[in-house]
Amino acid sequence: MAQLTQWLLREEYWLPPGFTWEDMQETENILYPQPHHLLLCLPVALLLVGLRFLFERKIAIPFSKKLGLQEKVRRKPSPNPILEAFYTKRRKNPQKEEVSGLAKQCDLQPRQVERWFRYRLNQNHPSVTKKFCEASWRTVQFLISFFMALAILYDKPWFRNVRECFDGYPLQPPQPILLGYYLLQFSTYCSMIITIPFDVKQKDFSMTMTHHVITIVLSSFSYCLNFIRIGSVIMFLHDASDILLYSAKMFNYLKWRKTCNTLFVIFSVLFLFFRGIVFPYKVLYNTYYYLAEVHQPYFGYYFFNAFLMVLYLLDVLWSCIIILMIYRFLIHGKLEKDVRSDSEGSEEEDVDEVDQKAEAIFQGTRRPNKE
C-alpha cells in the first residue's frame, strides 16, 4: 500500500518539472495548502447540513407562509391492500391490462383504479413548501458565497488578469482567508452530495450529480496542487448566476410570474456570459495555452484541463437548454417548464380536474347515439 501511495504521489506526475513536494511545505512564515486540510471539510459539511435543517424549519417555512405560499390539498387514496401491494412493488402506474386485472380483483371500475393510483402517486410528490425551502437555502448559500468571493478577490490583480494566476506557480503562498474560502466552497459541495438523496429530484439529476462530483474532484485537486488562484476565479464565475436561478424558483413557487420571468432572463444572460464566454476565453484558454508556456506540460496539467473541459461541456449543455427556453419565452410570452424542473412535475397534479375530464369521457362513451 505504501508503494502504491508513493507511486501515485510521484512529483513528476503532479508538479511542474523542477519542483518537489518539499518546496510547498508549510513554514512559520509561509502557509501552503496541504492535503490534510481537506479533512476539516467533513465536519464543516455536516455543520452546513445541520444549518440547512434549522434554516428551513425556523426561517424558510415561516417566511413562505408570510409570503402567502399555498399548498394544494392532496386527497388520500382509500385503503386497499391489493392496490397498495402492487404500488409498493412497481412504484408506477399500471398498464391498461393490469388496470383491468386489478379492477376485477378489487371489484372496482378501471377508472376508479386509475384514480387511486393518481392519488397514491401524488402523495409522494414533494410539497411546494419543500421546494421553496430548498430554493431559499440555495439562494442564501450562493448569495453568501458570491459576496464572500467578491470581498476577497476584487483587489487581486490576478482576478482581473487571469494570466497572473500562473506567474510564479506553484510557489504562490495564498492568504489564509483565501484558503478558508476555498475550503468552505469544498465543504459546500460535499454537503450537497450528502443531501442530494433527500433533495427534490430534478430531471437532469445525472448531469447535476456529475457536476458535483467533478467540482469536488477539481476543488480537492486544485487545493492540493495550489491552483488556488485560478480555482477561486472558476468558483466565482460558476456561483455568480446561480443566485438568480434559485431566487427565480422561489418566486415561481409563490406564483409571482413576472418576477420569476424577469429573474430568469437576467440569470440566463449572466449564465451565458460567465460560463459561455468568460469561462472558455479567459480560464480555459489560459489553463491550456498559457500554463503550457510557463511550464512544460505534465500529467497534472492534462488531468486538470481534462476535468475543466468536462465541466465546460456540462455548461454548454445547460446553455443550450437555457437558449431554447428563452426562444420559447420570446415566442409564447411565458416561460415553459424547464428540463431542470422536478422529475415528478413542477407542481402537483390537479387530480380533481383529471377526474372530472375522465368522468366526462366515461359518460360520453356511454351516451346513447341519437341517430
C-alpha positions as CSV (number, residue, x, y, z in Angstrom):
1,M,0.0,0.0,0.0
2,A,2.8,2.4,0.9
3,Q,4.5,1.7,-2.5
4,L,1.2,2.4,-4.3
5,T,0.7,5.7,-2.5
6,Q,4.3,6.6,-3.2
7,W,3.8,5.8,-6.9
8,L,0.6,7.8,-7.1
9,L,2.1,10.9,-5.4
10,R,5.2,11.0,-7.6
11,E,6.2,14.6,-8.1
12,E,6.7,14.4,-11.8
13,Y,3.1,13.4,-12.2
14,W,1.5,16.3,-10.3
15,L,4.0,19.2,-10.1
16,P,5.8,21.1,-12.9
17,P,9.3,19.9,-13.8
18,G,11.9,21.0,-11.3
19,F,9.6,21.3,-8.3
20,T,9.1,18.9,-5.4
21,W,6.6,18.5,-2.5
22,E,9.2,19.9,-0.2
23,D,9.0,23.2,-2.0
24,M,5.4,23.5,-0.9
25,Q,5.8,22.6,2.8
26,E,4.4,24.9,5.5
27,T,6.8,27.0,7.5
28,E,6.3,29.5,10.3
29,N,6.1,32.4,7.9
30,I,4.6,30.8,4.8
31,L,1.3,28.9,4.5
32,Y,0.8,26.5,1.7
33,P,-2.3,24.3,1.1
34,Q,-1.8,20.7,2.4
35,P,-3.9,17.6,1.6
36,H,-4.7,17.0,5.3
37,H,-6.6,20.4,5.4
38,L,-9.3,18.8,3.3
39,L,-10.2,16.5,6.3
40,L,-11.6,19.6,8.0
41,C,-14.3,19.9,5.4
42,L,-16.2,16.8,6.5
43,P,-17.3,18.3,9.9
44,V,-17.9,21.6,8.2
45,A,-20.1,19.9,5.6
46,L,-22.1,18.2,8.3
47,L,-22.4,21.6,10.1
48,L,-23.8,23.0,6.8
49,V,-26.4,20.2,6.6
50,G,-27.4,21.0,10.2
51,L,-27.7,24.7,9.4
52,R,-29.8,23.9,6.4
53,F,-32.2,21.8,8.6
54,L,-32.6,24.7,11.1
55,F,-32.9,27.4,8.3
56,E,-35.6,25.5,6.5
57,R,-37.7,24.9,9.6
58,K,-37.1,28.1,11.6
59,I,-36.8,30.6,8.7
60,A,-37.9,29.3,5.3
61,I,-41.2,27.7,6.3
62,P,-42.5,30.8,8.4
63,F,-41.2,33.1,5.6
64,S,-43.1,31.1,2.9
65,K,-46.3,31.3,5.0
66,K,-45.9,35.0,5.4
67,L,-45.5,35.4,1.7
68,G,-48.7,33.5,1.1
69,L,-47.4,30.2,-0.3
70,Q,-50.3,27.9,-0.7
71,E,-50.3,24.1,-0.8
72,K,-52.8,22.2,-2.8
73,V,-55.0,19.8,-0.8
74,R,-54.0,16.3,-1.6
75,R,-56.6,13.6,-1.4
76,K,-55.5,10.4,0.3
77,P,-56.4,7.1,-1.5
78,S,-58.8,4.8,0.3
79,P,-57.1,1.9,2.0
80,N,-56.8,-1.0,-0.4
81,P,-54.2,-3.8,0.4
82,I,-54.2,-5.2,-3.2
83,L,-53.5,-1.9,-4.9
84,E,-51.1,-0.9,-2.2
85,A,-49.1,-4.1,-2.7
86,F,-49.0,-3.5,-6.4
87,Y,-47.8,0.1,-5.9
88,T,-45.2,-0.9,-3.4
89,K,-43.8,-3.5,-5.8
90,R,-43.9,-1.5,-9.0
91,R,-43.9,2.2,-7.9
92,K,-45.6,3.4,-11.0
93,N,-49.0,3.5,-12.8
94,P,-50.2,0.1,-14.0
95,Q,-50.6,-0.7,-17.7
96,K,-54.1,-0.9,-19.3
97,E,-54.2,-4.7,-19.0
98,E,-53.0,-4.5,-15.4
99,V,-55.7,-1.9,-14.5
100,S,-58.4,-4.3,-15.8
101,G,-57.0,-7.2,-13.7
102,L,-56.7,-5.1,-10.6
103,A,-60.2,-3.7,-11.1
104,K,-61.6,-7.3,-11.2
105,Q,-59.7,-8.3,-8.1
106,C,-60.9,-5.2,-6.1
107,D,-64.4,-5.1,-7.6
108,L,-63.9,-1.6,-8.9
109,Q,-64.3,0.2,-12.1
110,P,-61.0,0.7,-14.1
111,R,-61.2,4.4,-13.8
112,Q,-61.5,4.1,-10.0
113,V,-58.3,2.1,-10.0
114,E,-56.6,4.7,-12.2
115,R,-57.8,7.4,-9.8
116,W,-56.5,5.5,-6.8
117,F,-53.0,5.4,-8.4
118,R,-53.1,9.1,-9.2
119,Y,-53.9,9.9,-5.6
120,R,-51.2,7.5,-4.4
121,L,-48.5,8.8,-6.6
122,N,-49.5,12.4,-5.6
123,Q,-48.7,11.5,-2.0
124,N,-45.1,11.0,-2.9
125,H,-44.7,14.3,-4.8
126,P,-42.6,16.8,-2.9
127,S,-44.7,19.6,-1.5
128,V,-44.4,23.2,-2.7
129,T,-43.1,24.2,0.7
130,K,-40.3,21.7,0.5
131,K,-39.3,23.0,-2.9
132,F,-39.5,26.6,-1.7
133,C,-37.3,25.8,1.4
134,E,-34.7,24.1,-0.8
135,A,-34.6,27.0,-3.3
136,S,-34.4,29.6,-0.5
137,W,-31.5,27.8,1.2
138,R,-29.6,27.6,-2.1
139,T,-30.3,31.3,-2.7
140,V,-28.8,32.3,0.7
141,Q,-25.9,29.9,0.3
142,F,-24.9,31.2,-3.1
143,L,-25.5,34.8,-2.1
144,I,-23.1,34.5,0.9
145,S,-20.6,32.7,-1.3
146,F,-20.7,35.3,-4.1
147,F,-20.2,38.3,-1.8
148,M,-17.5,36.5,0.2
149,A,-15.6,35.8,-3.1
150,L,-16.1,39.4,-4.2
151,A,-14.8,40.8,-1.0
152,I,-11.7,38.5,-1.1
153,L,-10.9,38.7,-4.9
154,Y,-11.9,42.2,-6.0
155,D,-8.5,43.8,-5.3
156,K,-6.4,40.8,-6.5
157,P,-4.5,41.6,-9.8
158,W,-4.8,38.0,-11.0
159,F,-8.6,38.3,-10.6
160,R,-8.7,40.8,-13.5
161,N,-5.8,39.3,-15.5
162,V,-6.2,35.5,-15.4
163,R,-2.7,35.0,-16.7
164,E,-1.2,36.2,-13.5
165,C,-2.8,33.2,-11.8
166,F,0.1,31.2,-13.2
167,D,3.0,33.6,-12.7
168,G,5.3,32.0,-10.2
169,Y,3.3,28.9,-9.9
170,P,3.4,26.7,-7.8
171,L,5.3,28.8,-5.3
172,Q,2.3,31.2,-4.6
173,P,1.6,31.3,-0.9
174,P,-2.1,32.1,-0.6
175,Q,-3.6,34.3,2.0
176,P,-5.3,32.4,4.9
177,I,-8.6,34.0,4.1
178,L,-8.4,32.7,0.5
179,L,-7.7,29.2,1.8
180,G,-10.7,29.5,4.2
181,Y,-12.9,30.5,1.3
182,Y,-11.7,27.6,-0.8
183,L,-12.2,25.1,2.0
184,L,-15.7,26.5,2.6
185,Q,-16.6,26.0,-1.0
186,F,-15.3,22.5,-1.0
187,S,-17.4,21.8,2.1
188,T,-20.5,23.3,0.5
189,Y,-20.3,20.8,-2.4
190,C,-19.6,18.0,0.0
191,S,-22.8,18.9,1.8
192,M,-24.7,18.9,-1.5
193,I,-23.6,15.3,-2.1
194,I,-24.7,14.4,1.4
195,T,-28.2,15.9,1.0
196,I,-28.8,15.1,-2.7
197,P,-30.8,11.9,-1.9
198,F,-33.2,14.0,0.2
199,D,-33.5,16.9,-2.2
200,V,-36.3,17.4,-4.8
201,K,-35.2,15.2,-7.7
202,Q,-34.6,17.1,-10.9
203,K,-34.9,15.8,-14.4
204,D,-31.2,16.5,-15.0
205,F,-30.2,14.6,-11.9
206,S,-27.4,12.7,-13.6
207,M,-25.9,16.0,-15.0
208,T,-26.2,17.7,-11.6
209,M,-24.6,14.7,-9.9
210,T,-21.8,14.6,-12.5
211,H,-21.3,18.4,-11.9
212,H,-21.0,18.0,-8.1
213,V,-18.5,15.1,-8.4
214,I,-16.4,16.9,-11.0
215,T,-16.4,20.0,-8.8
216,I,-15.3,18.1,-5.7
217,V,-12.5,16.4,-7.7
218,L,-11.4,19.7,-9.2
219,S,-11.6,21.5,-5.9
220,S,-9.6,18.9,-4.0
221,F,-7.1,18.5,-6.8
222,S,-6.6,22.3,-7.3
223,Y,-6.2,22.8,-3.5
224,C,-3.6,20.1,-3.0
225,L,-1.5,21.4,-6.0
226,N,-2.0,25.1,-5.1
227,F,-4.2,26.0,-8.1
228,I,-5.9,28.3,-5.6
229,R,-5.9,31.4,-7.7
230,I,-7.4,30.0,-10.9
231,G,-9.7,27.8,-8.8
232,S,-11.2,30.7,-6.9
233,V,-11.9,32.5,-10.2
234,I,-13.7,29.4,-11.6
235,M,-15.8,29.2,-8.4
236,F,-16.7,32.8,-8.7
237,L,-17.8,32.5,-12.3
238,H,-20.0,29.5,-11.6
239,D,-21.6,30.9,-8.5
240,A,-22.5,34.3,-9.9
241,S,-25.6,33.3,-11.8
242,D,-26.9,30.6,-9.5
243,I,-28.3,33.1,-7.0
244,L,-30.8,34.3,-9.6
245,L,-31.7,30.8,-10.7
246,Y,-32.8,29.7,-7.2
247,S,-34.4,33.0,-6.4
248,A,-36.4,32.7,-9.6
249,K,-37.5,29.2,-8.4
250,M,-38.7,30.8,-5.1
251,F,-40.9,33.3,-6.9
252,N,-42.1,30.6,-9.2
253,Y,-43.4,28.6,-6.3
254,L,-45.0,31.8,-4.9
255,K,-46.7,32.2,-8.4
256,W,-45.1,35.6,-8.9
257,R,-44.8,35.0,-12.6
258,K,-43.5,38.4,-13.7
259,T,-40.8,38.5,-11.0
260,C,-39.9,34.9,-11.8
261,N,-39.6,35.6,-15.6
262,T,-37.5,38.7,-15.0
263,L,-35.1,37.0,-12.7
264,F,-34.8,34.0,-15.1
265,V,-34.0,36.3,-18.1
266,I,-31.3,38.1,-16.1
267,F,-30.0,34.7,-14.9
268,S,-29.8,33.4,-18.5
269,V,-27.8,36.5,-19.6
270,L,-25.3,36.1,-16.7
271,F,-25.1,32.3,-17.1
272,L,-24.3,32.6,-20.8
273,F,-21.9,35.4,-20.3
274,F,-19.9,34.0,-17.4
275,R,-20.0,30.3,-18.3
276,G,-20.3,30.5,-22.1
277,I,-17.9,33.4,-22.8
278,V,-15.7,34.3,-19.9
279,F,-15.0,30.7,-18.7
280,P,-13.7,29.4,-22.1
281,Y,-12.0,32.5,-23.3
282,K,-10.4,33.7,-20.0
283,V,-10.0,30.5,-18.0
284,L,-9.7,27.5,-20.4
285,Y,-7.6,29.4,-22.9
286,N,-5.0,30.3,-20.2
287,T,-5.1,26.9,-18.4
288,Y,-4.4,25.2,-21.7
289,Y,-2.1,27.6,-23.6
290,Y,-0.5,30.0,-21.1
291,L,0.2,27.4,-18.4
292,A,1.9,25.3,-21.1
293,E,4.1,28.3,-21.9
294,V,5.0,28.8,-18.3
295,H,5.8,25.1,-17.6
296,Q,6.3,22.2,-19.8
297,P,3.1,20.1,-19.9
298,Y,3.0,17.3,-17.3
299,F,0.4,14.8,-16.2
300,G,-1.3,17.2,-13.7
301,Y,-1.6,19.7,-16.4
302,Y,-3.5,17.3,-18.6
303,F,-5.6,16.0,-15.7
304,F,-6.7,19.5,-14.7
305,N,-7.6,20.6,-18.2
306,A,-9.5,17.3,-18.9
307,F,-11.8,17.9,-15.9
308,L,-12.2,21.5,-16.8
309,M,-13.3,20.5,-20.3
310,V,-15.9,18.1,-18.8
311,L,-17.2,20.9,-16.6
312,Y,-17.4,23.2,-19.7
313,L,-19.3,20.6,-21.6
314,L,-21.9,20.5,-18.9
315,D,-22.1,24.3,-19.1
316,V,-22.6,24.0,-22.8
317,L,-25.5,21.5,-22.4
318,W,-27.2,23.8,-19.8
319,S,-26.6,26.8,-22.1
320,C,-28.4,25.0,-24.9
321,I,-31.4,24.3,-22.6
322,I,-31.5,27.9,-21.5
323,I,-31.3,29.3,-25.0
324,L,-34.2,27.0,-26.0
325,M,-36.3,28.3,-23.1
326,I,-35.5,31.9,-23.9
327,Y,-36.6,31.3,-27.5
328,R,-39.9,29.8,-26.4
329,F,-40.3,32.7,-24.0
330,L,-39.9,35.2,-26.8
331,I,-42.4,33.2,-29.0
332,H,-45.1,32.4,-26.4
333,G,-44.5,35.2,-23.9
334,K,-44.1,33.0,-20.9
335,L,-41.6,30.5,-19.6
336,E,-42.4,26.9,-20.0
337,K,-41.3,24.1,-17.6
338,D,-37.6,23.7,-18.0
339,V,-35.9,20.3,-18.0
340,R,-34.4,21.1,-14.6
341,S,-37.9,21.1,-13.1
342,D,-38.8,18.4,-10.7
343,S,-38.9,14.9,-12.2
344,E,-42.4,14.4,-10.7
345,G,-43.7,17.7,-12.1
346,S,-43.0,21.2,-11.0
347,E,-46.4,21.3,-9.4
348,E,-48.7,18.7,-8.0
349,E,-51.1,17.2,-10.5
350,D,-54.5,18.5,-10.2
351,V,-56.2,15.1,-9.7
352,D,-59.7,16.6,-9.3
353,E,-59.5,18.2,-12.7
354,V,-58.2,14.9,-14.2
355,D,-61.0,13.0,-12.6
356,Q,-63.6,15.5,-14.0
357,K,-62.2,15.0,-17.5
358,A,-62.1,11.3,-17.1
359,E,-65.7,11.3,-15.9
360,A,-66.8,13.3,-18.8
361,I,-65.0,11.0,-21.2
362,F,-66.5,8.0,-19.4
363,Q,-70.0,9.4,-19.6
364,G,-69.5,10.4,-23.2
365,T,-68.7,6.8,-24.2
366,R,-71.9,5.6,-22.6
367,R,-74.1,8.3,-24.1
368,P,-76.6,6.7,-26.5
369,N,-76.4,7.6,-30.1
370,K,-79.2,10.0,-31.0
371,E,-79.2,8.8,-34.6
